[in-house]
Amino acid sequence: MQRFFSILIGLMLTASIASAASIPEPRVAKVNDRIYALLGPMEMPTKKNQGYMVNSVLLIGDTGAIVIDTGLSDEIGTMLAGHFAKLTDKPIKYVINTHHHGDHTLGNAAFPAAKFLSSELCRQLMLEDGPTWISILESINERKFPNTRVIPADTTYPKKSRTELTLAGIKLVFWVPEAAHTIGDMMIWLPDDQVLLSGDVLVNQVAPSFRDAKLKEWINTLGEVQNLPIKTIVPGHGPLMSKQEAAAMHQRMLSLYDGIAAGVKAGLTDSEIRQKLDLTEWKKLHNFDEQMGNNINKAYLEIEADNF
């Protein structure tokens, strides 16, 4: 009997550990019959969520499927691949990375048969910064990820371009702006569906990260988004987004930039400017506390450099 209870307790502990280590399930949002968004958690990457925080997209074409963004590890990519398999039996022929950050690219290894597409600078930055992102992944989870590796694009698209093409029977426009959330962003416009897949150029209900941003160009790009006849936006993080919500993000970013620029012009320090900013709308966003201090500092440094 004692041995029975020992085995039972062991099984319970094993189950508990496995449960604690499981990657959170995405929320599957059907945009239309051929577009599905797998929406990840909105909190910052932690050991509990294993770094899973990104939105991914499945496009189901006539001759195959396309995936946009793959998560922070091969394990997250494999989890996403399992969900994609429930939505279509067509092979995943293409993976598109919207930018180089590891939470969007390090799951590429889970799609070995796919052809990989990105902007030219995304490819370059993946090769340069990929090892740093793997270190971040392993630090968060306190373990190694031997099967997670950098897999950059086979085909790339240049800065400041819009390329019309058809993949798997789906018409797409690859929009590579001058810069935005990073210098290597690429958005995907689906003209027949009037759907924009924005990567982190747009995020919803989440504080954006300015870490690698060019803010002036980002704000200009957000203004250009308003010229598209958009029905739905799949942002890089957060729920599906409307054109009106994109306009609100644009205005929020512009007001912040203008407030910091006015402080720089007045000769105020970073901390003095922070005290004067109206952050009411920003405080409503997830991860405000984690992101906003660094965001204001990054904006201050960029604006100060521009005015030097």
N, C-alpha and C positions, 0 to 999 in steps of 0.2 A: 504493500500500500504506500509506504514511504517513497519507494522508487517511482510509483505512478504519479504521486504529487510532484516529485522532483522533475519528471518529464513534462508534466502539465505546466508547471511554473516556467520551465525552460521554453516551451512552445509559446506561452503567453508573452514572455520577454522578447522572443524572436519576432513575434507578430507586432509587438509594440514598437520595436526598433524599426522594423520594415515600414510600419505605418508612419512613424515620425520622419522617415527618410524619403517618403513618397513625394513626387513632384505634384504640386497642385493641379487640378483639372482646369483646362481652359473653359471659358464660356463660349459656346458655338453660336455665332450670330449669322443667320442666313440673310444676305443682302438681296440676292435673287437666285434663280435656279442654277446659276453657274458660278456664283461668287459667295464664298463663305469666309467669315472672319473668325479666327480663334483668338479670343481676347484673354490675355494673361492677367495676373494679379497687378494691382496698381501700386503696391508698396515697393520700397527700395529692395534691392537684392539682399537676401539673408540666407543663413543656413537652413532655416525653416522652409523657405520656398526654393532653395537650391539655386538661387539666381534667376528663377523664371519670372519674368515681368513684362515680356514683350507681346505685342500683337503680331500674329502671322495671318497670312491670307492664302486661300486655295482658290485658284481659277480653274474651272473644268471646261476644257476645250473639246473640239470635235475629235482630235487625234491623240490627246493626252492632257496632262494637267500641269499647272504652273504653281509654284510656291513662292511666296514673298516673305522673307525673313524667317530664321530657323532657330532662334534661341541661343542661350549662353553656353551650351555644352552638347556633346553628341547624345547624351542621355535625354536632354530636353528635346533635341531634334528627333530622336527615336520615338519619344512620347507623342510628339506632334504628328509624325508619320503614321502612327497607329490611328490617330483621329482622322487624318486625311483618308486612310484606307476605308474607314466606315462611311465616308461621304462619296467616294468614287472608286471604281475598280480600274480606272484608266491609269497608265503609268505616269509618274511625275517626270516630265522631260526637261523642265527648266526650273532653276532656282534663281530668284532675283534678290540681291541684297541692296537695301535702300541706302545704307551707309556702312562705315567700317566698324562701328562699335560692336564689341563682342556679344552683347545681348541680342544682336540681330544676325550674327554671322557664324558663331562657333558651333552651331548645330548643323552646319553644312555637311559634315561627315556622315550624317544619317541618310544622305541622298546620293549614294555613290554613282548611280546611273544618270544623274541629271547633268545638264550643261548649265554653267554658272554665269550670270550676267550682273554687271554693276557699272558704275561710272569709272572712268580711268583713275581718278584720285582715290576712290574707295578701294580699288585693288591695291594701289600703292600703299595706302595707309594700313590696310589689313596686313600686308607683309611687314611693315615697320612696327606696328603696334600690337599685332596679334599675340606675341609672347607675353606682353604686359597684361592683356586681357585674360589669358590663360592663368597667369599668376593671381589675378583678382579672383577668378573663379575658384581656384584651389584655396586661396586664403579665406574666402567666404565659407566654403564647405569643409575646410580643415581636412582635406584629403586630396589625393592625386586623381587626375582624369587622363589616363594614358591614351584614350581613344579620341580625345578632343584635340583637333589640330586646325591650323589655318588652311582653308581651301579657297583661294581667290578666284576671281572670275576668269572664264575662258574668253569672253567677249566683253569689251568695255565701250563706253560712250563718253565723248569729250565734254569738258566744261562749257557751260553756256550753249547747250544744244537741246533741240527737241527732235526726236527721231521717231517717225511713224513706221510701224512694222506689224506683221501678223505672226503670232506664235500659236501653234496648236489650234489654229482656226479662230483665234481671238485677236481683234484689232487693239493695239496698244500704242500709246505715245510715251516714250521715255523722256522725261523732262529733267535735265541736269541744270540747275540754276548756277549762277556765279558762285554762290555760297549760301549757307543758311545755318542749320543746326551744326553742320560741319562744312568743310570745304569740298566734301565728296558726296553730298546728298544726291539721290536720284528719286524722283517721284514717278508714279505710273498713272497715267490718265487713260481711262477706258471710255472712249467717246460714244460707243454704242450703248453703254450702260449708264453713262454720266456719273461714273464713280471715280473718285481720286484715292489712290493708295499712296499716302503721304510720307510713310516713315515718320521720323521724329521732327520733320518740319512742322507738323501739326500734332499736338497731343491734346487730350480732352480730360478735364477735371483733374489734371496732374500738372504740377509745376514743371515746366521744361528745364532742361539742363543747358546752361550756357558754356559748359566746360570747353568745348572745341568749336564754339560758334563764332561767326562773323555777324555781329548783331545788326549792323546797318543793312547788310545784304539780306539777312534773314527777314527783317521787317519789310524790305522791298519785295521779297518773294511772296510773303504773306499777302501783300497788296495785290500781286499778280494773280494769286489764286482766285480772287474775287471775280476775275474776268471769265472764268470757266462756268458753263451751265451745269453746276454740280447738283446732283440729287443726294448723294451720300459720300462721306469721307470715311475711310478707315484710317485712323491715326496710328502713330507708332505705339502709343500707350493710351489706355482709357477707352470708354465706350465709343460706339459709332457716333459720328459727328455730322452736324448740319453745316451748310454754308454760313448760316447766321452765327453759329458757334465759332467757326473759323474767323469770321469778321471780328467777333468779340476778342479772340486771342490776339489778332492783329492790333486792335486798339489798345489792349492791355500792354502789349510789348512796346508799342509806340509811346504810350504815356510814360512808361517806366524809363525808356531811353531818354525821352525829352526831359524828364525830371532830373535824371542823373547828369545829363548834359548841361542843364541850367546850373546845377551845383558846381560842376567843374568850372564853368565860365565864371562863377562867383568866387572861385578860389577855395571852395570848401573841401574838406577831407572826405574820404570814403565814409567814415563813421558819422560825420556831421550830416552828410547827404542822407544817410540811412534814416536819421531821426526826422527828416523833413518829408520823406516820401509817403504818399498815401498808398498803403499796401492792402487796403480793405478787400479788394477783389482777389488779390493774390493769396490772401490768408484762407480763402475758401477752398484752395486746391490741395490735393493730396501731396504730401512730401514737401510742403512749404518750409517747415523747420529745417529739413535736411538740405534743401537746395538754395534757399533764397539768399543767405549770407554770401555764399560763393558766387551766386549769379550777380548780385549787386557789385561785388568786388571785380568780377570779370568785366562787367559793363563799364565800370569806372576806369579800369586800366585801358580798355579799348578806346573809350572816348578821350581820355587824357592823351593817349598816343596820337590820336587823330588831330588833336588840337596843339600838339607840341610844336 
